[in-house]
Amino acid sequence: MKRKGIHKPTIEDAVEISGIETLHPGGFDLTKRTAEIAGLRQGMQVLDVSSGRGTQAIFYAEKYGVLVTGIDISEKMIKSASNKAKLAGMENSVSFRQGDSQALPFDDNTFDVVINECAVGIPDDSQKVLNEMVRVVKPGGALVIHESIWMKKISEFERDELSERYGTTPLELDEWNKMLQKAGVANIIA
């Protein structure tokens, strides 16, 4: 965001200059677990929603032989991820495009697996993100999200404060489950 000629840093800016590869609780071990839960197998078409610098997408392609499309709203992240895939020799297995997770630019039933690691709660409407993820996954496919869950009730004030401070929407397990059901997910495993 620019105000009076001053650039207000974004989370993408912080990630880009910090060299951080995984910006979520659980780190890369949880990325590996996400791939296992998704049942990634060679040749599958995978969508990595809010792919950031592309670290997870490249890992999925290298380790499991899947074809990955990463999507992120930040042009800087897309450029960084694309360069990273090229340097890794993975540009034939991994591609990145700019787009909004609340309005994915893909046809219905396109991907075998759709993954989002700790970014469903970042946009304005988490329900739209989940709806879109469900829309683009093939029937019988897997949708895997890795999100923080509040283990106890918090006040509306605390929610607003934490949301503002950390840039994400804090939700409880029951709330995530209800949103997933509303999006049309059957067989929810927490």
N, CA, C and O of each residue as an XYZ file, in Angstrom:
760
protein
N       0.842     -1.158      0.000
C       0.000      0.000      0.000
C       0.897      1.234      0.000
O       1.874      1.289      0.747
N       0.578      2.214     -0.823
C       1.363      3.445     -0.864
C       0.547      4.598     -0.318
O      -0.625      4.775     -0.649
N       1.194      5.370      0.520
C       0.563      6.566      1.060
C       1.548      7.711      0.961
O       2.644      7.655      1.517
N       1.152      8.736      0.255
C       1.970      9.945      0.144
C       3.416      9.603     -0.186
O       4.345     10.135      0.421
N       3.597      8.710     -1.155
C       4.936      8.371     -1.605
C       5.682      7.393     -0.718
O       6.825      7.048     -1.017
N       5.067      6.935      0.366
C       5.730      6.001      1.283
C       5.128      4.620      1.082
O       3.908      4.456      1.085
N       5.989      3.634      0.908
C       5.536      2.252      0.723
C       5.387      1.598      2.087
O       6.349      1.526      2.851
N       4.189      1.122      2.395
C       3.950      0.406      3.644
C       4.311     -1.054      3.405
O       3.687     -1.700      2.563
N       5.304     -1.602      4.121
C       5.729     -2.986      3.889
C       4.597     -3.983      4.114
O       3.764     -3.813      5.004
N       4.586     -5.009      3.298
C       3.615     -6.090      3.404
C       4.311     -7.324      3.957
O       5.535     -7.349      4.087
N       3.521     -8.356      4.287
C       4.100     -9.620      4.734
C       4.963    -10.220      3.628
O       5.977    -10.860      3.905
N       4.558    -10.010      2.364
C       5.357    -10.511      1.242
C       6.726     -9.850      1.209
O       7.726    -10.509      0.924
N       6.779     -8.554      1.497
C       8.056     -7.854      1.552
C       8.947     -8.452      2.638
O      10.130     -8.702      2.412
N       8.372     -8.678      3.811
C       9.138     -9.240      4.924
C       9.673    -10.621      4.580
O      10.827    -10.930      4.877
N       8.851    -11.451      3.960
C       9.280    -12.798      3.575
C      10.395    -12.716      2.537
O      11.392    -13.431      2.636
N      10.230    -11.854      1.549
C      11.199    -11.746      0.462
C      12.576    -11.322      0.970
O      13.584    -11.910      0.579
N      12.630    -10.316      1.830
C      13.935     -9.830      2.280
C      14.531    -10.678      3.401
O      15.732    -10.603      3.660
N      13.709    -11.477      4.061
C      14.205    -12.265      5.191
C      14.839    -13.578      4.783
O      15.661    -14.135      5.510
N      14.450    -14.077      3.602
C      14.942    -15.383      3.193
C      14.176    -16.529      3.827
O      14.574    -17.686      3.687
N      13.085    -16.231      4.522
C      12.275    -17.259      5.160
C      11.698    -18.172      4.087
O      11.145    -17.695      3.096
N      11.822    -19.461      4.277
C      11.307    -20.414      3.301
C       9.909    -20.888      3.648
O       9.080    -21.053      2.753
N       9.627    -21.107      4.900
C       8.283    -21.505      5.307
C       7.842    -20.581      6.428
O       8.484    -20.497      7.475
N       6.749    -19.897      6.193
C       6.257    -18.929      7.158
C       4.962    -19.441      7.768
O       3.886    -18.890      7.537
N       5.087    -20.514      8.557
C       3.909    -21.020      9.238
C       4.315    -21.909     10.397
O       5.416    -22.459     10.413
N       3.412    -22.050     11.379
C       3.707    -22.943     12.498
C       3.940    -24.362     11.989
O       3.264    -24.818     11.067
N       4.883    -25.044     12.586
C       5.163    -26.420     12.182
C       6.265    -26.521     11.161
O       6.853    -27.587     10.977
N       6.552    -25.412     10.489
C       7.641    -25.373      9.526
C       7.545    -26.444      8.448
O       6.458    -26.890      8.079
N       8.711    -26.841      7.957
C       8.766    -27.759      6.823
C       8.301    -29.169      7.175
O       7.842    -29.903      6.300
N       8.414    -29.556      8.444
C       7.911    -30.882      8.843
C       6.409    -30.991      8.581
O       5.915    -32.047      8.186
N       5.698    -29.905      8.803
C       4.258    -29.935      8.555
C       3.945    -29.913      7.061
O       2.918    -30.444      6.638
N       4.817    -29.305      6.258
C       4.664    -29.371      4.802
C       4.780    -30.825      4.335
O       4.005    -31.277      3.491
N       5.740    -31.542      4.882
C       5.903    -32.964      4.540
C       4.662    -33.759      4.943
O       4.189    -34.611      4.191
N       4.148    -33.476      6.119
C       2.942    -34.167      6.601
C       1.736    -33.826      5.721
O       0.902    -34.691      5.453
N       1.641    -32.590      5.279
C       0.566    -32.167      4.382
C       0.591    -32.997      3.102
O      -0.453    -33.448      2.631
N       1.773    -33.197      2.544
C       1.917    -33.997      1.320
C       1.465    -35.442      1.557
O       0.807    -36.041      0.706
N       1.822    -35.992      2.714
C       1.409    -37.364      3.038
C      -0.111    -37.460      3.170
O      -0.728    -38.382      2.637
N      -0.705    -36.509      3.878
C      -2.158    -36.506      4.062
C      -2.867    -36.383      2.722
O      -3.900    -37.015      2.501
N      -2.314    -35.571      1.827
C      -2.913    -35.369      0.501
C      -2.782    -36.603     -0.384
O      -3.478    -36.716     -1.393
N      -1.899    -37.529     -0.019
C      -1.699    -38.737     -0.815
C      -1.063    -38.442     -2.165
O      -1.434    -39.042     -3.173
N      -0.110    -37.525     -2.187
C       0.525    -37.145     -3.452
C       1.202    -38.346     -4.108
O       1.934    -39.105     -3.473
N       0.922    -38.489     -5.431
C       1.513    -39.559     -6.243
C       1.914    -38.998     -7.597
O       1.338    -38.021     -8.076
N       2.884    -39.614     -8.190
C       3.414    -39.162     -9.475
C       2.300    -38.913    -10.494
O       1.377    -39.713    -10.644
N       2.416    -37.781    -11.185
C       1.487    -37.434    -12.247
C       0.262    -36.658    -11.813
O      -0.459    -36.130    -12.660
N       0.009    -36.574    -10.526
C      -1.153    -35.817    -10.046
C      -1.001    -34.335    -10.385
O       0.109    -33.805    -10.442
N      -2.140    -33.677    -10.609
C      -2.200    -32.234    -10.807
C      -2.528    -31.606     -9.452
O      -3.571    -31.900     -8.868
N      -1.641    -30.741     -8.952
C      -1.783    -30.151     -7.622
C      -1.843    -28.634     -7.742
O      -1.084    -28.029     -8.499
N      -2.748    -28.033     -6.990
C      -2.806    -26.580     -6.883
C      -2.339    -26.192     -5.487
O      -2.876    -26.666     -4.486
N      -1.331    -25.324     -5.432
C      -0.833    -24.781     -4.177
C      -1.359    -23.348     -4.069
O      -0.833    -22.435     -4.706
N      -2.396    -23.163     -3.261
C      -3.056    -21.868     -3.126
C      -2.270    -20.999     -2.151
O      -1.892    -21.447     -1.068
N      -2.032    -19.765     -2.543
C      -1.218    -18.822     -1.762
C       0.189    -19.400     -1.606
O       0.680    -19.599     -0.495
N       0.809    -19.658     -2.728
C       2.070    -20.409     -2.797
C       3.306    -19.640     -2.362
O       4.370    -20.241     -2.210
N       3.206    -18.347     -2.159
C       4.348    -17.586     -1.668
C       5.573    -17.741     -2.546
O       5.488    -17.612     -3.768
N       6.712    -18.019     -1.930
C       7.979    -18.140     -2.660
C       8.132    -19.471     -3.385
O       9.151    -19.698     -4.037
N       7.145    -20.352     -3.286
C       7.160    -21.584     -4.057
C       7.896    -22.747     -3.428
O       8.033    -23.798     -4.055
N       8.366    -22.590     -2.227
C       9.152    -23.642     -1.567
C       8.376    -24.949     -1.473
O       8.901    -26.010     -1.808
N       7.128    -24.876     -1.018
C       6.337    -26.088     -0.858
C       6.001    -26.695     -2.215
O       6.083    -27.912     -2.378
N       5.627    -25.877     -3.185
C       5.268    -26.382     -4.515
C       6.440    -27.131     -5.149
O       6.259    -28.202     -5.728
N       7.628    -26.568     -5.037
C       8.822    -27.215     -5.598
C       9.107    -28.517     -4.861
O       9.453    -29.521     -5.483
N       8.964    -28.504     -3.552
C       9.153    -29.732     -2.774
C       8.193    -30.826     -3.222
O       8.608    -31.967     -3.426
N       6.905    -30.488     -3.379
C       5.915    -31.483     -3.802
C       6.315    -32.099     -5.148
O       6.238    -33.315     -5.325
N       6.734    -31.269     -6.078
C       7.102    -31.759     -7.415
C       8.356    -32.629     -7.366
O       8.397    -33.696     -7.979
N       9.371    -32.178     -6.644
C      10.635    -32.934     -6.550
C      10.452    -34.274     -5.851
O      10.915    -35.305     -6.337
N       9.781    -34.253     -4.718
C       9.675    -35.444     -3.866
C       8.643    -36.455     -4.373
O       8.840    -37.662     -4.237
N       7.545    -35.968     -4.955
C       6.427    -36.855     -5.289
C       6.142    -36.974     -6.786
O       5.289    -37.765     -7.189
N       6.846    -36.196     -7.615
C       6.644    -36.286     -9.053
C       5.312    -35.750     -9.531
O       4.818    -36.153    -10.584
N       4.724    -34.837     -8.760
C       3.441    -34.246     -9.143
C       3.688    -32.989     -9.985
O       4.782    -32.424     -9.979
N       2.665    -32.575    -10.697
C       2.709    -31.335    -11.466
C       1.972    -30.286    -10.654
O       0.792    -30.449    -10.344
N       2.663    -29.212    -10.310
C       2.120    -28.234     -9.384
C       1.922    -26.884    -10.052
O       2.794    -26.384    -10.763
N       0.763    -26.313     -9.807
C       0.495    -24.924    -10.165
C       0.393    -24.165     -8.852
O      -0.403    -24.514     -7.980
N       1.198    -23.135     -8.722
C       1.121    -22.280     -7.547
C       0.432    -20.988     -7.914
O       0.651    -20.439     -8.994
N      -0.393    -20.508     -7.022
C      -1.072    -19.232     -7.252
C      -0.897    -18.358     -6.029
O      -1.021    -18.820     -4.895
N      -0.604    -17.083     -6.272
C      -0.422    -16.132     -5.183
C      -0.872    -14.762     -5.677
O      -0.785    -14.469     -6.869
N      -1.343    -13.940     -4.777
C      -1.828    -12.615     -5.161
C      -0.678    -11.638     -5.400
O      -0.855    -10.625     -6.076
N       0.495    -11.938     -4.851
C       1.636    -11.037     -4.936
C       2.485    -11.313     -6.176
O       2.991    -12.418     -6.371
N       2.624    -10.293     -6.998
C       3.480    -10.415     -8.185
C       4.927    -10.690     -7.786
O       5.625    -11.445     -8.463
N       5.383    -10.080     -6.682
C       6.749    -10.307     -6.195
C       6.959    -11.783     -5.836
O       7.994    -12.369     -6.156
N       5.973    -12.368     -5.174
C       6.092    -13.776     -4.794
C       6.114    -14.673     -6.033
O       6.864    -15.648     -6.076
N       5.301    -14.354     -7.033
C       5.260    -15.149     -8.264
C       6.613    -15.087     -8.971
O       7.121    -16.114     -9.423
N       7.193    -13.910     -9.069
C       8.515    -13.773     -9.708
C       9.571    -14.556     -8.935
O      10.383    -15.267     -9.526
N       9.555    -14.421     -7.624
C      10.514    -15.127     -6.782
C      10.348    -16.642     -6.918
O      11.333    -17.363     -7.073
N       9.111    -17.123     -6.860
C       8.837    -18.562     -6.969
C       9.234    -19.098     -8.339
O       9.814    -20.179     -8.439
N       8.928    -18.358     -9.384
C       9.270    -18.795    -10.743
C      10.788    -18.899    -10.913
O      11.286    -19.855    -11.507
N      11.513    -17.917    -10.392
C      12.978    -17.958    -10.450
C      13.519    -19.147     -9.664
O      14.447    -19.827    -10.103
N      12.937    -19.382     -8.518
C      13.366    -20.497     -7.670
C      13.140    -21.840     -8.373
O      13.995    -22.725     -8.315
N      11.986    -21.990     -9.037
C      11.699    -23.229     -9.773
C      12.690    -23.424    -10.918
O      13.148    -24.540    -11.165
N      13.017    -22.347    -11.608
C      13.979    -22.421    -12.708
C      15.358    -22.831    -12.196
O      16.011    -23.695    -12.781
N      15.797    -22.209    -11.101
C      17.097    -22.553    -10.514
C      17.151    -24.006    -10.060
O      18.207    -24.638    -10.105
N      16.011    -24.534     -9.624
C      15.936    -25.934     -9.170
C      15.757    -26.899    -10.340
O      15.751    -28.113    -10.140
N      15.612    -26.373    -11.563
C      15.393    -27.228    -12.728
C      14.006    -27.840    -12.753
O      13.802    -28.899    -13.345
N      13.049    -27.177    -12.111
C      11.700    -27.725    -11.969
C      10.658    -26.965    -12.786
O       9.460    -27.169    -12.590
N      11.089    -26.097    -13.694
C      10.124    -25.270    -14.423
C       9.178    -26.068    -15.310
O       8.151    -25.534    -15.730
N       9.488    -27.331    -15.609
C       8.566    -28.180    -16.373
C       7.543    -28.879    -15.484
O       6.547    -29.416    -15.970
N       7.798    -28.868    -14.172
C       6.890    -29.535    -13.229
C       6.119    -28.569    -12.340
O       5.103    -28.930    -11.747
N       6.611    -27.338    -12.255
C       6.008    -26.353    -11.366
C       5.850    -25.040    -12.126
O       6.791    -24.558    -12.757
N       4.652    -24.469    -12.057
C       4.430    -23.146    -12.648
C       3.693    -22.282    -11.646
O       3.012    -22.781    -10.750
N       3.839    -20.991    -11.810
C       3.222    -20.050    -10.876
C       2.484    -18.970    -11.656
O       2.935    -18.511    -12.705
N       1.328    -18.579    -11.109
C       0.580    -17.481    -11.700
C      -0.023    -16.607    -10.616
O      -0.289    -17.037     -9.494
N      -0.223    -15.373    -11.007
C      -0.806    -14.421    -10.083
C      -2.320    -14.586    -10.098
O      -2.924    -14.754    -11.158
N      -2.926    -14.538     -8.923
C      -4.365    -14.645     -8.833
C      -4.832    -14.552     -7.393
O      -4.044    -14.663     -6.454
N      -6.115    -14.348     -7.245
C      -6.754    -14.171     -5.949
C      -7.346    -15.504     -5.489
O      -8.099    -16.140     -6.227
N      -7.011    -15.917     -4.294
C      -7.519    -17.187     -3.768
C      -9.037    -17.151     -3.549
O      -9.658    -18.201     -3.384
N      -9.630    -15.973     -3.547
C     -11.078    -15.839     -3.387
C     -11.817    -15.944     -4.724
O     -13.047    -15.971     -4.757
N     -11.066    -16.002     -5.815
C     -11.640    -16.130     -7.170
C     -10.598    -16.822     -8.047
O      -9.995    -16.193     -8.917
N     -10.392    -18.111     -7.815
C      -9.337    -18.846     -8.524
C      -9.593    -18.876    -10.034
O     -10.708    -19.163    -10.470
N      -8.558    -18.579    -10.831
C      -8.724    -18.500    -12.290
C      -8.604    -19.856    -12.987
O      -7.857    -20.002    -13.954
N      -9.345    -20.840    -12.487
C      -9.293    -22.189    -13.044
C     -10.713    -22.720    -13.207
O     -11.633    -22.298    -12.507
N     -10.871    -23.652    -14.142
C     -12.163    -24.291    -14.346
C     -12.503    -25.202    -13.170
O     -11.629    -25.605    -12.402
N     -13.778    -25.513    -13.048
C     -14.233    -26.472    -12.046
C     -13.540    -27.816    -12.278
O     -13.220    -28.166    -13.414
N     -13.310    -28.564    -11.199
C     -12.824    -29.950    -11.279
C     -11.517    -30.081    -12.058
O     -11.384    -30.975    -12.893
N     -10.564    -29.213    -11.798
C      -9.297    -29.199    -12.537
C      -8.186    -29.998    -11.864
O      -7.394    -30.639    -12.555
N      -8.106    -29.976    -10.540
C      -6.945    -30.516     -9.824
C      -7.287    -31.764     -9.015
O      -8.385    -31.894     -8.476
N      -6.322    -32.674     -8.946
C      -6.467    -33.870     -8.113
C      -6.376    -33.514     -6.636
O      -7.059    -34.108     -5.802
N      -5.526    -32.539     -6.320
C      -5.282    -32.118     -4.938
C      -5.173    -30.596     -4.910
O      -4.547    -29.989     -5.778
N      -5.792    -29.994     -3.901
C      -5.665    -28.556     -3.675
C      -5.181    -28.370     -2.234
O      -5.779    -28.885     -1.289
N      -4.081    -27.619     -2.090
C      -3.447    -27.425     -0.781
C      -3.344    -25.935     -0.482
O      -3.099    -25.124     -1.376
N      -3.534    -25.588      0.786
C      -3.325    -24.220      1.245
C      -2.687    -24.316      2.626
O      -3.292    -24.827      3.568
N      -1.463    -23.821      2.732
C      -0.749    -23.869      4.005
C      -0.797    -22.507      4.690
O      -0.089    -21.576      4.306
N      -1.636    -22.411      5.702
C      -1.727    -21.243      6.585
C      -2.053    -19.945      5.881
O      -1.533    -18.895      6.258
N      -2.902    -19.989      4.865
C      -3.245    -18.745      4.174
C      -4.737    -18.620      3.891
O      -5.155    -17.647      3.263
N      -5.552    -19.574      4.336
C      -7.001    -19.456      4.123
C      -7.528    -18.240      4.875
O      -8.417    -17.545      4.381
N      -6.993    -17.977      6.056
C      -7.485    -16.899      6.900
C      -6.925    -15.532      6.595
O      -7.288    -14.563      7.262
N      -6.048    -15.418      5.605
C      -5.451    -14.117      5.308
C      -6.383    -13.210      4.502
O      -6.540    -12.046      4.870
N      -7.007    -13.682      3.424
C      -7.903    -12.790      2.671
C      -9.125    -12.367      3.485
O      -9.365    -12.868      4.584
N      -9.883    -11.442      2.926
C     -11.062    -10.908      3.617
C     -12.116    -11.960      3.913
O     -12.779    -11.891      4.948
N     -12.285    -12.934      3.024
C     -13.382    -13.881      3.156
C     -12.864    -15.327      3.065
O     -12.722    -15.883      1.976
N     -12.592    -15.908      4.217
C     -12.073    -17.280      4.266
C     -13.041    -18.276      3.644
O     -12.616    -19.264      3.044
N     -14.342    -18.024      3.783
C     -15.332    -18.928      3.200
C     -15.203    -18.955      1.679
O     -15.312    -20.021      1.072
N     -14.974    -17.810      1.062
C     -14.789    -17.758     -0.389
C     -13.567    -18.573     -0.811
O     -13.602    -19.270     -1.826
N     -12.499    -18.485     -0.038
C     -11.288    -19.246     -0.353
C     -11.599    -20.745     -0.338
O     -11.241    -21.467     -1.268
N     -12.262    -21.203      0.713
C     -12.610    -22.622      0.804
C     -13.566    -23.027     -0.319
O     -13.402    -24.090     -0.919
N     -14.557    -22.192     -0.605
C     -15.490    -22.492     -1.695
C     -14.751    -22.658     -3.016
O     -15.036    -23.577     -3.784
N     -13.813    -21.777     -3.273
C     -13.045    -21.833     -4.521
C     -12.155    -23.079     -4.575
O     -12.034    -23.714     -5.623
N     -11.544    -23.419     -3.456
C     -10.701    -24.612     -3.414
C     -11.529    -25.859     -3.722
O     -11.093    -26.729     -4.475
N     -12.717    -25.942     -3.141
C     -13.607    -27.075     -3.395
C     -14.040    -27.086     -4.856
O     -14.111    -28.149     -5.473
N     -14.326    -25.930     -5.407
C     -14.791    -25.838     -6.795
C     -13.770    -26.394     -7.789
O     -14.143    -27.050     -8.761
N     -12.476    -26.131     -7.545
C     -11.461    -26.514     -8.534
C     -10.884    -27.916     -8.321
O     -10.160    -28.421     -9.179
N     -11.197    -28.550     -7.182
C     -10.707    -29.913     -6.964
C     -11.661    -30.896     -7.647
O     -12.876    -30.704     -7.644
N     -11.089    -31.952     -8.231
C     -11.901    -32.971     -8.906
C     -12.733    -33.747     -7.886
O     -12.324    -33.881     -6.733
N     -13.892    -34.258     -8.296
C     -14.662    -35.120     -7.390
C     -13.789    -36.290     -6.921
O     -13.118    -36.941     -7.722
N     -13.812    -36.537     -5.639
C     -12.983    -37.601     -5.075
C     -11.552    -37.173     -4.805
O     -10.758    -37.955     -4.282
N     -11.211    -35.929     -5.161
C      -9.866    -35.415     -4.922
C      -9.683    -35.020     -3.471
O     -10.596    -35.154     -2.657
N      -8.502    -34.535     -3.159
C      -8.189    -34.145     -1.779
C      -7.995    -32.642     -1.672
O      -7.384    -32.009     -2.533
N      -8.526    -32.097     -0.605
C      -8.323    -30.703     -0.255
C      -7.682    -30.707      1.127
O      -8.250    -31.252      2.074
N      -6.511    -30.107      1.246
C      -5.804    -30.105      2.521
C      -5.469    -28.666      2.888
O      -4.839    -27.941      2.118
N      -5.904    -28.269      4.082
C      -5.516    -26.963      4.599
C      -4.727    -27.175      5.885
O      -4.995    -28.097      6.655
N      -3.776    -26.323      6.093
C      -2.987    -26.306      7.318
C      -3.250    -24.931      7.925
O      -2.773    -23.920      7.411
N      -3.992    -24.896      8.995
C      -4.384    -23.635      9.619
C      -4.213    -23.697     11.126
O      -4.305    -24.762     11.737
N      -3.966    -22.547     11.705
C      -3.940    -22.449     13.159
C      -5.366    -22.539     13.675
O      -6.300    -22.036     13.050
N      -5.520    -23.177     14.804
C      -6.839    -23.354     15.409
C      -6.772    -22.860     16.853
O      -5.876    -23.227     17.612
N      -7.741    -22.021     17.212
C      -7.832    -21.580     18.593
C      -8.446    -22.703     19.419
O      -9.518    -23.212     19.091
N      -7.768    -23.078     20.477
C      -8.196    -24.198     21.301
C      -9.174    -23.794     22.396
O      -9.725    -24.655     23.082
N      -9.394    -22.500     22.565
C     -10.379    -22.035     23.536
C     -11.106    -20.845     22.944
O     -10.634    -20.214     21.998
N     -12.260    -20.549     23.516
C     -13.048    -19.399     23.069
C     -12.283    -18.121     23.370
O     -11.655    -17.985     24.420
N     -12.348    -17.188     22.430
C     -11.765    -15.877     22.669
C     -12.838    -14.829     22.362
O     -13.768    -15.070     21.592
N     -12.680    -13.681     22.975
C     -13.675    -12.622     22.797
C     -13.570    -12.003     21.404
O     -12.569    -12.160     20.705
N     -14.619    -11.308     21.029
C     -14.629    -10.613     19.733
C     -13.504     -9.583     19.686
O     -12.867     -9.410     18.647
N     -13.259     -8.906     20.791
C     -12.171     -7.933     20.867
C     -10.828     -8.616     20.608
O     -10.012     -8.119     19.832
N     -10.604     -9.767     21.268
C      -9.350    -10.507     21.066
C      -9.200    -10.961     19.614
O      -8.110    -10.886     19.047
N     -10.282    -11.426     19.019
C     -10.255    -11.835     17.607
C      -9.818    -10.680     16.711
O      -8.932    -10.820     15.868
N     -10.469     -9.534     16.921
C     -10.151     -8.363     16.104
C      -8.700     -7.935     16.292
O      -8.002     -7.624     15.327
N      -8.263     -7.925     17.534
C      -6.888     -7.525     17.848
C      -5.874     -8.474     17.203
O      -4.911     -8.031     16.579
N      -6.098     -9.770     17.358
C      -5.176    -10.752     16.784
C      -5.218    -10.749     15.256
O      -4.188    -10.903     14.600
N      -6.384    -10.576     14.709
C      -6.529    -10.511     13.262
C      -5.750     -9.327     12.700
O      -5.046     -9.454     11.698
N      -5.880     -8.192     13.344
C      -5.168     -6.989     12.909
C      -3.654     -7.161     13.074
O      -2.881     -6.803     12.185
N      -3.247     -7.703     14.200
C      -1.821     -7.832     14.501
C      -1.128     -8.854     13.607
O      -0.013     -8.613     13.146
N      -1.774     -9.996     13.356
C      -1.115    -11.082     12.637
C      -1.589    -11.258     11.196
O      -1.051    -12.090     10.465
N      -2.582    -10.491     10.787
C      -3.012    -10.534      9.405
C      -3.754    -11.789      9.007
O      -3.773    -12.148      7.830
N      -4.363    -12.458      9.959
C      -5.119    -13.664      9.659
C      -6.382    -13.702     10.516
O      -6.483    -12.992     11.517
N      -7.318    -14.513     10.126
C      -8.582    -14.618     10.841
C      -8.533    -15.794     11.810
O      -8.549    -16.945     11.372
N      -8.474    -15.535     13.113
C      -8.444    -16.644     14.059
C      -9.796    -17.355     14.129
O     -10.835    -16.712     14.275
N      -9.776    -18.672     14.024
C     -10.999    -19.463     14.108
C     -10.797    -20.664     15.011
O      -9.677    -21.136     15.205
N     -11.895    -21.149     15.556
C     -11.879    -22.358     16.374
C     -12.155    -23.562     15.474
O     -12.651    -23.401     14.359
N     -11.836    -24.762     15.951
C     -12.003    -25.979     15.159
C     -13.429    -26.123     14.637
O     -13.633    -26.454     13.469
N     -14.403    -25.877     15.487
C     -15.799    -25.983     15.078
C     -16.126    -25.011     13.939
O     -16.875    -25.346     13.021
N     -15.561    -23.819     14.011
C     -15.795    -22.834     12.956
C     -15.187    -23.287     11.624
O     -15.821    -23.162     10.576
N     -13.961    -23.811     11.667
C     -13.343    -24.340     10.441
C     -14.185    -25.474      9.870
O     -14.438    -25.520      8.666
N     -14.616    -26.387     10.731
C     -15.428    -27.518     10.262
C     -16.722    -27.052      9.597
O     -17.102    -27.569      8.546
N     -17.395    -26.081     10.204
C     -18.639    -25.566      9.626
C     -18.377    -24.919      8.260
O     -19.161    -25.099      7.328
N     -17.289    -24.174      8.144
C     -16.966    -23.538      6.872
C     -16.638    -24.578      5.801
O     -17.045    -24.437      4.648
N     -15.909    -25.612      6.182
C     -15.580    -26.679      5.226
C     -16.849    -27.396      4.766
O     -17.009    -27.689      3.581
N     -17.744    -27.674      5.704
C     -19.016    -28.303      5.339
C     -19.828    -27.411      4.412
O     -20.396    -27.887      3.429
N     -19.884    -26.134      4.717
C     -20.621    -25.188      3.883
C     -20.031    -25.139      2.463
O     -20.763    -24.967      1.488
N     -18.708    -25.290      2.359
C     -18.046    -25.285      1.048
C     -18.316    -26.565      0.266
O     -18.077    -26.628     -0.940
N     -18.824    -27.602      0.971
C     -19.140    -28.852      0.295
C     -18.162    -29.973      0.533
O     -18.179    -30.972     -0.187
N     -17.303    -29.830      1.534
C     -16.330    -30.887      1.836
C     -17.023    -32.003      2.599
O     -17.688    -31.769      3.608
N     -16.858    -33.201      2.107
C     -17.352    -34.383      2.814
C     -16.119    -35.045      3.420
O     -15.017    -34.832      2.915
N     -16.251    -35.805      4.434
C     -15.115    -36.535      4.977
C     -14.039    -35.616      5.543
O     -12.889    -35.673      5.109
N     -14.395    -34.777      6.496
C     -13.443    -33.861      7.113
C     -12.651    -34.610      8.172
O     -13.220    -35.243      9.062
N     -11.342    -34.529      8.066
C     -10.445    -35.162      9.040
C      -9.619    -34.052      9.684
O      -8.877    -33.349      8.998
N      -9.745    -33.896     10.997
C      -9.015    -32.821     11.682
C      -7.743    -33.354     12.303
O      -6.995    -32.599     12.923
